[in-house]
Amino acid sequence: MRVGSLRLRLGLAATVLIGLALLLAGFGLTLILDRVLDARTADDLDRTVKLLAGRVGVASDGAPTLSREPPDPRFTTPYGGLYWQVETPDGRALRSRSLWDKRLDGLRPADGDARSVVDVVGPEREQLLALSRTIEIGNAGTKLRITVAEDRRQMAESRATFIRLLVPSLFVLFAVLTLAMTIFVHRALAPFRALRADLAAVHAGTRGRLSGSFPDEVSPLVSDLNRLLDAQERALTRAQASAADMAHGLKTPLAILDALTRQHPDATPALSKEIAEQTRAMTGQVERALTRARLSRTDDLRRRSCPVAPVVEQLVATMRRLPEGDSLVWDLSISDTLTYPGDEGEVMDVLGNLLDNARKWAHRRVTISGEVDGVTASLTVSDDGPGMDKAVLAGLGRGIRLDESRPGTGFGLAIARDVAEAAGAQLTFERRFGGGLTVKVAWPPFPAAT
């Protein structure tokens, strides 16, 4: 999956947001648990305070007394984690055995029936949650402050148990929600996958327009694409027809001029030669215009392909019937999987000109090879003719005849290059080792439609 993939970006965004939401939920649940534990502990402590209030009294000397201690054994265990303390206004105190020789300090006074809940330091320097109430007893209205405190470590153990259960639960919930979001994104993007498949079919040439049922959010895009395809088809047809009409309109006068120069070669030899050369040049330009008019079809969205091996065999059979072609050795080595990104006519335009050029200049042998290596597909045509030096190869121009001793317009290689470039291929010219010319046509391998 590529970095720019919409599915990847949506999936990552959903994963991050789900993780953030669950993280915040975990913190929130922990805070809620802390509040619940504090409230529940305070309620338990308040009940104990009320129990002590019903059993507390004042001796004749004003000291607080307790008729019976609470039944919880932690009150009788030294530093047992649960403590009570009864104080008089003059500082005399009655304490649980669990406090041993310590007392609870740092308590806030509580007026009337109001209760005071604070954190204090315990006998072992631990944190305690303490609850205090002030009551009045006896006819004299003696005020006593009753305090009950509990070690927070017991609440911390409950919190730790909760977190141990919460963390794996959140991870499982994260996995479930991520899977659900992945399925949701996959289904939400289904119309775009269908649109991509339709476009691939149009690109492969198996379908002329986009079809199928799409959601309301995608249907306007499909309609616009179909309109663009129709408009492109009409524009290409008009351009091709116009270029072909113009080229054919020029071809007839040029043929007449060429015929006149051949019928009267001695009338004005210099003028006839000049007219003949210009006629050939203009004929070459017309041939290029016709080729370009036909190649205008390659600019649309419809991809074409053609196996190379059958076309090469057909062209070689034709070359053998032309002058000098039957005396040459034609070596063929073409992979059956080699496919050119164009139709059969384009392959013939490229190879026909290359093979015809090799036929004219080769001494004894023409070698044609083609292969696909996974990165590049290539077709190579080599001859054992005189070749060209590096300076000529570097400045090889289009439509420039390098030698007048062979018939032709000089536009064969130019047309081959035009056709190849229209299909996304590249032509390179090299001097063959030992003499001769090597022309290589290379293009990216033709991908299968998906």
Contacts in CASP RR format, 6 or more apart in sequence:
PFRMAT RR
TARGET T0000
AUTHOR 0000-0000-0000
METHOD contacts of the structure
MODEL  1
MRVGSLRLRLGLAATVLIGLALLLAGFGLTLILDRVLDARTADDLDRTVK
LLAGRVGVASDGAPTLSREPPDPRFTTPYGGLYWQVETPDGRALRSRSLW
DKRLDGLRPADGDARSVVDVVGPEREQLLALSRTIEIGNAGTKLRITVAE
DRRQMAESRATFIRLLVPSLFVLFAVLTLAMTIFVHRALAPFRALRADLA
AVHAGTRGRLSGSFPDEVSPLVSDLNRLLDAQERALTRAQASAADMAHGL
KTPLAILDALTRQHPDATPALSKEIAEQTRAMTGQVERALTRARLSRTDD
LRRRSCPVAPVVEQLVATMRRLPEGDSLVWDLSISDTLTYPGDEGEVMDV
LGNLLDNARKWAHRRVTISGEVDGVTASLTVSDDGPGMDKAVLAGLGRGI
RLDESRPGTGFGLAIARDVAEAAGAQLTFERRFGGGLTVKVAWPPFPAAT
1 7 0 8 1.000
1 8 0 8 1.000
2 8 0 8 1.000
6 189 0 8 1.000
6 192 0 8 1.000
7 185 0 8 1.000
7 186 0 8 1.000
7 189 0 8 1.000
10 185 0 8 1.000
10 189 0 8 1.000
11 181 0 8 1.000
11 182 0 8 1.000
11 185 0 8 1.000
14 178 0 8 1.000
14 181 0 8 1.000
14 182 0 8 1.000
14 185 0 8 1.000
15 178 0 8 1.000
15 181 0 8 1.000
18 174 0 8 1.000
18 177 0 8 1.000
18 178 0 8 1.000
18 181 0 8 1.000
19 174 0 8 1.000
22 170 0 8 1.000
22 173 0 8 1.000
22 174 0 8 1.000
22 177 0 8 1.000
25 170 0 8 1.000
26 166 0 8 1.000
26 170 0 8 1.000
29 166 0 8 1.000
30 159 0 8 1.000
30 162 0 8 1.000
30 163 0 8 1.000
30 166 0 8 1.000
33 159 0 8 1.000
33 162 0 8 1.000
34 159 0 8 1.000
37 155 0 8 1.000
37 158 0 8 1.000
37 159 0 8 1.000
38 117 0 8 1.000
38 129 0 8 1.000
38 155 0 8 1.000
41 129 0 8 1.000
41 150 0 8 1.000
41 155 0 8 1.000
42 115 0 8 1.000
42 117 0 8 1.000
42 129 0 8 1.000
42 131 0 8 1.000
44 150 0 8 1.000
45 129 0 8 1.000
45 130 0 8 1.000
45 131 0 8 1.000
45 148 0 8 1.000
45 149 0 8 1.000
45 150 0 8 1.000
46 115 0 8 1.000
46 131 0 8 1.000
46 133 0 8 1.000
48 70 0 8 1.000
48 72 0 8 1.000
48 84 0 8 1.000
48 148 0 8 1.000
49 115 0 8 1.000
49 131 0 8 1.000
49 132 0 8 1.000
49 133 0 8 1.000
49 146 0 8 1.000
49 147 0 8 1.000
49 148 0 8 1.000
50 133 0 8 1.000
51 70 0 8 1.000
52 66 0 8 1.000
52 70 0 8 1.000
52 84 0 8 1.000
52 86 0 8 1.000
52 146 0 8 1.000
52 148 0 8 1.000
53 133 0 8 1.000
53 135 0 8 1.000
53 146 0 8 1.000
55 66 0 8 1.000
55 67 0 8 1.000
55 68 0 8 1.000
56 64 0 8 1.000
56 65 0 8 1.000
56 66 0 8 1.000
56 67 0 8 1.000
56 86 0 8 1.000
56 94 0 8 1.000
56 135 0 8 1.000
56 137 0 8 1.000
56 144 0 8 1.000
56 146 0 8 1.000
57 64 0 8 1.000
57 65 0 8 1.000
57 66 0 8 1.000
57 67 0 8 1.000
57 137 0 8 1.000
57 138 0 8 1.000
57 144 0 8 1.000
58 64 0 8 1.000
58 65 0 8 1.000
58 88 0 8 1.000
58 137 0 8 1.000
58 138 0 8 1.000
58 142 0 8 1.000
58 144 0 8 1.000
59 65 0 8 1.000
62 88 0 8 1.000
62 92 0 8 1.000
62 142 0 8 1.000
63 88 0 8 1.000
63 92 0 8 1.000
63 94 0 8 1.000
64 86 0 8 1.000
64 87 0 8 1.000
64 88 0 8 1.000
64 92 0 8 1.000
64 93 0 8 1.000
64 94 0 8 1.000
64 144 0 8 1.000
65 94 0 8 1.000
66 86 0 8 1.000
66 94 0 8 1.000
69 75 0 8 1.000
69 76 0 8 1.000
69 96 0 8 1.000
70 84 0 8 1.000
72 82 0 8 1.000
74 80 0 8 1.000
74 81 0 8 1.000
74 82 0 8 1.000
74 98 0 8 1.000
75 82 0 8 1.000
75 83 0 8 1.000
75 84 0 8 1.000
75 96 0 8 1.000
75 97 0 8 1.000
75 98 0 8 1.000
76 96 0 8 1.000
76 97 0 8 1.000
76 98 0 8 1.000
77 97 0 8 1.000
77 98 0 8 1.000
78 97 0 8 1.000
78 98 0 8 1.000
78 100 0 8 1.000
79 98 0 8 1.000
79 100 0 8 1.000
79 123 0 8 1.000
79 124 0 8 1.000
80 98 0 8 1.000
80 151 0 8 1.000
81 98 0 8 1.000
81 126 0 8 1.000
81 128 0 8 1.000
81 150 0 8 1.000
81 151 0 8 1.000
81 154 0 8 1.000
82 96 0 8 1.000
82 98 0 8 1.000
82 148 0 8 1.000
82 149 0 8 1.000
82 150 0 8 1.000
82 151 0 8 1.000
83 95 0 8 1.000
83 96 0 8 1.000
83 98 0 8 1.000
83 99 0 8 1.000
83 104 0 8 1.000
83 122 0 8 1.000
83 123 0 8 1.000
83 128 0 8 1.000
83 148 0 8 1.000
83 149 0 8 1.000
83 150 0 8 1.000
84 95 0 8 1.000
84 96 0 8 1.000
84 146 0 8 1.000
84 147 0 8 1.000
84 148 0 8 1.000
84 149 0 8 1.000
85 93 0 8 1.000
85 94 0 8 1.000
85 95 0 8 1.000
85 96 0 8 1.000
85 99 0 8 1.000
85 103 0 8 1.000
85 104 0 8 1.000
85 146 0 8 1.000
85 147 0 8 1.000
85 148 0 8 1.000
85 149 0 8 1.000
86 93 0 8 1.000
86 94 0 8 1.000
86 95 0 8 1.000
86 144 0 8 1.000
86 145 0 8 1.000
86 146 0 8 1.000
86 147 0 8 1.000
87 93 0 8 1.000
87 94 0 8 1.000
87 144 0 8 1.000
87 145 0 8 1.000
87 147 0 8 1.000
88 142 0 8 1.000
88 143 0 8 1.000
88 144 0 8 1.000
89 143 0 8 1.000
93 103 0 8 1.000
95 102 0 8 1.000
95 103 0 8 1.000
95 104 0 8 1.000
99 123 0 8 1.000
100 123 0 8 1.000
102 122 0 8 1.000
102 123 0 8 1.000
104 120 0 8 1.000
104 122 0 8 1.000
104 128 0 8 1.000
104 130 0 8 1.000
104 147 0 8 1.000
104 149 0 8 1.000
105 120 0 8 1.000
105 121 0 8 1.000
106 118 0 8 1.000
106 120 0 8 1.000
106 121 0 8 1.000
107 116 0 8 1.000
107 118 0 8 1.000
107 120 0 8 1.000
107 130 0 8 1.000
107 132 0 8 1.000
107 145 0 8 1.000
107 147 0 8 1.000
108 116 0 8 1.000
108 118 0 8 1.000
108 132 0 8 1.000
109 116 0 8 1.000
109 132 0 8 1.000
109 134 0 8 1.000
109 145 0 8 1.000
110 116 0 8 1.000
110 132 0 8 1.000
110 133 0 8 1.000
110 134 0 8 1.000
110 145 0 8 1.000
111 134 0 8 1.000
112 133 0 8 1.000
112 134 0 8 1.000
112 135 0 8 1.000
113 133 0 8 1.000
114 133 0 8 1.000
115 131 0 8 1.000
115 132 0 8 1.000
115 133 0 8 1.000
116 131 0 8 1.000
116 132 0 8 1.000
116 133 0 8 1.000
117 129 0 8 1.000
117 130 0 8 1.000
117 131 0 8 1.000
118 130 0 8 1.000
118 132 0 8 1.000
119 127 0 8 1.000
119 128 0 8 1.000
119 129 0 8 1.000
119 130 0 8 1.000
119 152 0 8 1.000
120 127 0 8 1.000
120 128 0 8 1.000
120 130 0 8 1.000
120 149 0 8 1.000
121 127 0 8 1.000
121 128 0 8 1.000
122 128 0 8 1.000
122 149 0 8 1.000
122 151 0 8 1.000
126 151 0 8 1.000
126 152 0 8 1.000
126 153 0 8 1.000
127 151 0 8 1.000
127 152 0 8 1.000
127 153 0 8 1.000
128 149 0 8 1.000
128 150 0 8 1.000
128 151 0 8 1.000
128 152 0 8 1.000
129 149 0 8 1.000
129 150 0 8 1.000
129 152 0 8 1.000
129 155 0 8 1.000
130 147 0 8 1.000
130 148 0 8 1.000
130 149 0 8 1.000
131 147 0 8 1.000
131 148 0 8 1.000
131 149 0 8 1.000
132 145 0 8 1.000
132 146 0 8 1.000
132 147 0 8 1.000
133 145 0 8 1.000
133 146 0 8 1.000
134 143 0 8 1.000
134 144 0 8 1.000
134 145 0 8 1.000
134 146 0 8 1.000
135 143 0 8 1.000
135 144 0 8 1.000
135 146 0 8 1.000
136 142 0 8 1.000
136 143 0 8 1.000
136 144 0 8 1.000
137 144 0 8 1.000
191 214 0 8 1.000
191 215 0 8 1.000
191 217 0 8 1.000
191 218 0 8 1.000
192 218 0 8 1.000
194 212 0 8 1.000
194 214 0 8 1.000
195 210 0 8 1.000
195 214 0 8 1.000
195 218 0 8 1.000
195 221 0 8 1.000
195 222 0 8 1.000
196 450 0 8 1.000
197 450 0 8 1.000
198 207 0 8 1.000
198 210 0 8 1.000
198 211 0 8 1.000
198 212 0 8 1.000
199 210 0 8 1.000
199 225 0 8 1.000
199 301 0 8 1.000
200 449 0 8 1.000
200 450 0 8 1.000
201 207 0 8 1.000
201 449 0 8 1.000
202 208 0 8 1.000
202 209 0 8 1.000
202 210 0 8 1.000
202 229 0 8 1.000
202 301 0 8 1.000
202 302 0 8 1.000
203 301 0 8 1.000
203 302 0 8 1.000
203 303 0 8 1.000
203 449 0 8 1.000
204 302 0 8 1.000
204 303 0 8 1.000
204 449 0 8 1.000
205 302 0 8 1.000
205 303 0 8 1.000
205 304 0 8 1.000
206 449 0 8 1.000
208 229 0 8 1.000
208 302 0 8 1.000
209 226 0 8 1.000
209 229 0 8 1.000
209 230 0 8 1.000
210 222 0 8 1.000
210 225 0 8 1.000
210 226 0 8 1.000
210 229 0 8 1.000
214 222 0 8 1.000
229 301 0 8 1.000
232 300 0 8 1.000
232 301 0 8 1.000
233 300 0 8 1.000
236 296 0 8 1.000
236 297 0 8 1.000
236 299 0 8 1.000
236 300 0 8 1.000
239 293 0 8 1.000
239 296 0 8 1.000
240 293 0 8 1.000
240 294 0 8 1.000
240 296 0 8 1.000
240 297 0 8 1.000
243 289 0 8 1.000
243 290 0 8 1.000
243 292 0 8 1.000
243 293 0 8 1.000
243 296 0 8 1.000
244 290 0 8 1.000
244 293 0 8 1.000
244 294 0 8 1.000
246 289 0 8 1.000
247 286 0 8 1.000
247 289 0 8 1.000
247 290 0 8 1.000
247 293 0 8 1.000
248 290 0 8 1.000
250 282 0 8 1.000
250 286 0 8 1.000
251 283 0 8 1.000
251 286 0 8 1.000
254 279 0 8 1.000
254 282 0 8 1.000
254 283 0 8 1.000
254 286 0 8 1.000
255 283 0 8 1.000
257 275 0 8 1.000
257 279 0 8 1.000
258 276 0 8 1.000
258 279 0 8 1.000
258 280 0 8 1.000
258 283 0 8 1.000
260 275 0 8 1.000
261 272 0 8 1.000
261 273 0 8 1.000
261 275 0 8 1.000
261 276 0 8 1.000
261 279 0 8 1.000
262 276 0 8 1.000
264 272 0 8 1.000
265 272 0 8 1.000
280 408 0 8 1.000
280 409 0 8 1.000
281 399 0 8 1.000
281 409 0 8 1.000
283 409 0 8 1.000
284 399 0 8 1.000
284 409 0 8 1.000
284 410 0 8 1.000
284 411 0 8 1.000
285 411 0 8 1.000
287 409 0 8 1.000
287 411 0 8 1.000
287 415 0 8 1.000
288 411 0 8 1.000
288 414 0 8 1.000
288 415 0 8 1.000
288 418 0 8 1.000
291 349 0 8 1.000
291 415 0 8 1.000
291 418 0 8 1.000
291 419 0 8 1.000
292 418 0 8 1.000
295 346 0 8 1.000
295 418 0 8 1.000
295 419 0 8 1.000
295 422 0 8 1.000
298 304 0 8 1.000
298 342 0 8 1.000
298 346 0 8 1.000
298 422 0 8 1.000
298 423 0 8 1.000
299 422 0 8 1.000
303 341 0 8 1.000
303 449 0 8 1.000
304 341 0 8 1.000
304 342 0 8 1.000
304 343 0 8 1.000
305 339 0 8 1.000
305 340 0 8 1.000
305 341 0 8 1.000
305 342 0 8 1.000
305 446 0 8 1.000
306 339 0 8 1.000
306 340 0 8 1.000
306 342 0 8 1.000
306 343 0 8 1.000
306 344 0 8 1.000
306 345 0 8 1.000
306 346 0 8 1.000
306 347 0 8 1.000
307 336 0 8 1.000
307 338 0 8 1.000
307 339 0 8 1.000
307 340 0 8 1.000
308 334 0 8 1.000
308 338 0 8 1.000
308 339 0 8 1.000
308 340 0 8 1.000
308 347 0 8 1.000
308 370 0 8 1.000
308 379 0 8 1.000
309 334 0 8 1.000
309 335 0 8 1.000
309 336 0 8 1.000
309 338 0 8 1.000
311 340 0 8 1.000
311 344 0 8 1.000
311 347 0 8 1.000
311 348 0 8 1.000
311 351 0 8 1.000
312 332 0 8 1.000
312 334 0 8 1.000
312 351 0 8 1.000
312 368 0 8 1.000
313 332 0 8 1.000
315 348 0 8 1.000
315 351 0 8 1.000
315 352 0 8 1.000
315 355 0 8 1.000
316 330 0 8 1.000
316 332 0 8 1.000
316 355 0 8 1.000
316 368 0 8 1.000
319 325 0 8 1.000
319 328 0 8 1.000
319 330 0 8 1.000
319 355 0 8 1.000
319 356 0 8 1.000
319 359 0 8 1.000
320 326 0 8 1.000
320 328 0 8 1.000
320 330 0 8 1.000
322 356 0 8 1.000
322 359 0 8 1.000
324 359 0 8 1.000
324 360 0 8 1.000
325 359 0 8 1.000
327 364 0 8 1.000
328 359 0 8 1.000
328 362 0 8 1.000
328 364 0 8 1.000
328 365 0 8 1.000
328 366 0 8 1.000
329 364 0 8 1.000
329 365 0 8 1.000
329 366 0 8 1.000
330 365 0 8 1.000
330 366 0 8 1.000
330 368 0 8 1.000
331 365 0 8 1.000
331 366 0 8 1.000
331 367 0 8 1.000
331 368 0 8 1.000
331 369 0 8 1.000
332 368 0 8 1.000
332 369 0 8 1.000
333 367 0 8 1.000
333 368 0 8 1.000
333 369 0 8 1.000
333 370 0 8 1.000
334 368 0 8 1.000
334 369 0 8 1.000
334 370 0 8 1.000
334 379 0 8 1.000
335 370 0 8 1.000
335 371 0 8 1.000
335 372 0 8 1.000
337 372 0 8 1.000
338 370 0 8 1.000
338 371 0 8 1.000
338 372 0 8 1.000
338 377 0 8 1.000
338 379 0 8 1.000
339 372 0 8 1.000
339 377 0 8 1.000
339 445 0 8 1.000
339 446 0 8 1.000
340 346 0 8 1.000
340 347 0 8 1.000
340 350 0 8 1.000
340 377 0 8 1.000
340 379 0 8 1.000
340 423 0 8 1.000
340 425 0 8 1.000
340 443 0 8 1.000
340 446 0 8 1.000
341 423 0 8 1.000
341 424 0 8 1.000
341 425 0 8 1.000
341 443 0 8 1.000
341 444 0 8 1.000
341 446 0 8 1.000
342 423 0 8 1.000
346 419 0 8 1.000
346 422 0 8 1.000
346 423 0 8 1.000
349 415 0 8 1.000
349 416 0 8 1.000
349 419 0 8 1.000
350 416 0 8 1.000
350 419 0 8 1.000
350 420 0 8 1.000
350 425 0 8 1.000
350 441 0 8 1.000
351 379 0 8 1.000
351 381 0 8 1.000
351 416 0 8 1.000
352 416 0 8 1.000
353 412 0 8 1.000
353 413 0 8 1.000
353 415 0 8 1.000
353 416 0 8 1.000
354 381 0 8 1.000
354 413 0 8 1.000
354 416 0 8 1.000
354 439 0 8 1.000
354 441 0 8 1.000
355 366 0 8 1.000
355 368 0 8 1.000
355 381 0 8 1.000
356 412 0 8 1.000
357 412 0 8 1.000
357 413 0 8 1.000
357 437 0 8 1.000
357 439 0 8 1.000
358 366 0 8 1.000
358 381 0 8 1.000
358 382 0 8 1.000
358 383 0 8 1.000
358 437 0 8 1.000
359 366 0 8 1.000
360 406 0 8 1.000
361 383 0 8 1.000
361 385 0 8 1.000
361 386 0 8 1.000
361 387 0 8 1.000
361 406 0 8 1.000
361 436 0 8 1.000
361 437 0 8 1.000
362 383 0 8 1.000
362 384 0 8 1.000
362 385 0 8 1.000
363 383 0 8 1.000
363 384 0 8 1.000
363 385 0 8 1.000
364 384 0 8 1.000
365 383 0 8 1.000
365 384 0 8 1.000
366 381 0 8 1.000
366 382 0 8 1.000
366 383 0 8 1.000
366 384 0 8 1.000
367 380 0 8 1.000
367 381 0 8 1.000
367 382 0 8 1.000
367 383 0 8 1.000
368 379 0 8 1.000
368 380 0 8 1.000
368 381 0 8 1.000
368 382 0 8 1.000
369 379 0 8 1.000
369 380 0 8 1.000
370 377 0 8 1.000
370 378 0 8 1.000
370 379 0 8 1.000
370 380 0 8 1.000
371 377 0 8 1.000
371 378 0 8 1.000
372 445 0 8 1.000
374 445 0 8 1.000
375 445 0 8 1.000
376 442 0 8 1.000
376 443 0 8 1.000
376 444 0 8 1.000
376 445 0 8 1.000
377 442 0 8 1.000
377 443 0 8 1.000
377 444 0 8 1.000
377 445 0 8 1.000
377 446 0 8 1.000
378 440 0 8 1.000
378 441 0 8 1.000
378 442 0 8 1.000
378 443 0 8 1.000
379 440 0 8 1.000
379 441 0 8 1.000
379 442 0 8 1.000
380 438 0 8 1.000
380 439 0 8 1.000
380 440 0 8 1.000
380 441 0 8 1.000
381 438 0 8 1.000
381 439 0 8 1.000
382 432 0 8 1.000
382 436 0 8 1.000
382 437 0 8 1.000
382 438 0 8 1.000
382 439 0 8 1.000
383 432 0 8 1.000
383 436 0 8 1.000
383 437 0 8 1.000
384 432 0 8 1.000
384 434 0 8 1.000
384 435 0 8 1.000
384 436 0 8 1.000
385 435 0 8 1.000
385 436 0 8 1.000
385 437 0 8 1.000
386 435 0 8 1.000
386 436 0 8 1.000
387 431 0 8 1.000
387 432 0 8 1.000
387 435 0 8 1.000
387 436 0 8 1.000
387 437 0 8 1.000
388 396 0 8 1.000
388 402 0 8 1.000
388 429 0 8 1.000
388 431 0 8 1.000
388 436 0 8 1.000
388 437 0 8 1.000
389 431 0 8 1.000
390 431 0 8 1.000
392 402 0 8 1.000
393 429 0 8 1.000
393 430 0 8 1.000
393 431 0 8 1.000
396 402 0 8 1.000
396 413 0 8 1.000
396 429 0 8 1.000
397 414 0 8 1.000
398 411 0 8 1.000
398 413 0 8 1.000
398 414 0 8 1.000
398 417 0 8 1.000
399 409 0 8 1.000
399 410 0 8 1.000
399 411 0 8 1.000
399 412 0 8 1.000
399 413 0 8 1.000
399 414 0 8 1.000
400 410 0 8 1.000
401 408 0 8 1.000
401 409 0 8 1.000
401 410 0 8 1.000
413 427 0 8 1.000
413 439 0 8 1.000
416 427 0 8 1.000
417 427 0 8 1.000
420 426 0 8 1.000
420 427 0 8 1.000
420 441 0 8 1.000
420 443 0 8 1.000
421 427 0 8 1.000
423 443 0 8 1.000
424 443 0 8 1.000
424 444 0 8 1.000
425 441 0 8 1.000
425 442 0 8 1.000
425 443 0 8 1.000
426 441 0 8 1.000
426 442 0 8 1.000
426 443 0 8 1.000
427 439 0 8 1.000
427 440 0 8 1.000
427 441 0 8 1.000
428 439 0 8 1.000
428 440 0 8 1.000
428 442 0 8 1.000
429 437 0 8 1.000
429 438 0 8 1.000
429 439 0 8 1.000
430 437 0 8 1.000
430 438 0 8 1.000
430 439 0 8 1.000
430 440 0 8 1.000
431 437 0 8 1.000
431 438 0 8 1.000
432 438 0 8 1.000
END
